[in-house]
Amino acid sequence: MGIFMIHNLFGTIQQMIQGTLLQESIKTEKSRATIVSVCNALDAGVSVLILSLNGYLSDYYGIGLAWQSLAIVGLVLFFGMLIYYKRGRVKQA
């Protein structure tokens, strides 16, 4: 249960950061809806792939290991992108 709560916590934080970055990066109102729709479609596609991987790992190695390993991968990616974003943000200022 704890791993699932961490998953939801970081998923929510990631969605907020992603939405903010997306809205800040779109310069024209003309293409805003198209860009947001494409971004949401790509996000949904990645979610399907990751959940499929989670299902595969759960079947062969157990649900605990599947969630733990994907949580660790998610944390590494999250903090890596956060560091990348912060460095880019400082250089722009």
C-alpha positions in Angstrom: 0.0 0.0 0.0 2.9 2.4 0.8 4.5 2.0 -2.6 1.1 2.7 -4.3 0.7 5.9 -2.2 4.2 7.0 -3.2 3.3 6.2 -6.9 0.2 8.4 -6.6 2.1 11.2 -4.8 4.9 11.5 -7.4 2.4 10.9 -10.3 0.4 13.9 -9.1 3.5 16.1 -8.7 4.8 15.1 -12.1 1.4 16.0 -13.7 1.5 19.4 -12.1 5.0 20.1 -13.2 4.3 18.8 -16.7 1.2 20.9 -17.1 2.9 24.0 -15.9 5.9 23.5 -18.2 3.6 22.8 -21.1 1.5 25.9 -20.6 4.6 28.1 -20.1 6.3 26.7 -23.3 3.3 27.3 -25.6 3.7 30.8 -27.0 0.7 31.1 -29.3 -3.0 30.6 -28.5 -3.7 29.3 -32.0 -2.0 26.0 -31.5 -2.5 25.5 -27.8 -5.3 23.0 -28.0 -3.5 20.8 -30.5 -0.3 20.8 -28.6 -2.0 19.9 -25.3 -4.0 17.2 -27.0 -0.9 15.6 -28.5 0.9 15.8 -25.2 -2.0 14.1 -23.4 -2.1 11.4 -26.1 1.6 10.7 -25.7 1.2 10.7 -21.9 -1.6 8.1 -22.2 0.5 6.0 -24.5 3.4 5.9 -22.2 1.1 5.0 -19.3 -0.2 2.0 -21.3 3.3 0.8 -22.0 4.5 1.2 -18.4 1.4 -0.5 -17.0 1.9 -3.3 -19.5 5.5 -3.7 -18.2 4.2 -3.6 -14.7 1.7 -6.5 -15.5 4.5 -8.5 -17.1 6.8 -8.1 -14.2 4.0 -8.9 -11.8 3.2 -12.1 -13.6 6.8 -13.4 -13.6 8.4 -11.8 -10.6 5.6 -10.9 -8.2 3.6 -7.7 -7.7 5.8 -6.4 -4.9 9.0 -6.5 -6.9 7.2 -5.0 -10.0 5.9 -2.0 -8.1 9.2 -1.5 -6.2 11.4 -1.7 -9.3 9.1 0.7 -11.3 8.9 3.0 -8.3 12.7 3.2 -8.1 12.9 3.8 -11.9 10.2 6.5 -11.6 12.0 8.3 -8.7 15.3 8.3 -10.6 13.6 9.7 -13.7 11.7 12.3 -11.6 14.7 13.6 -9.8 16.8 13.5 -12.9 14.3 15.6 -14.8 13.9 17.9 -11.8 17.7 18.5 -11.6 17.8 19.0 -15.4 14.9 21.5 -15.2 16.4 23.4 -12.3 19.8 23.7 -14.1 18.1 25.0 -17.3 16.0 27.4 -15.3 19.1 28.9 -13.6 21.0 29.3 -16.9 18.0 31.2 -18.4 17.8 33.8 -15.5 
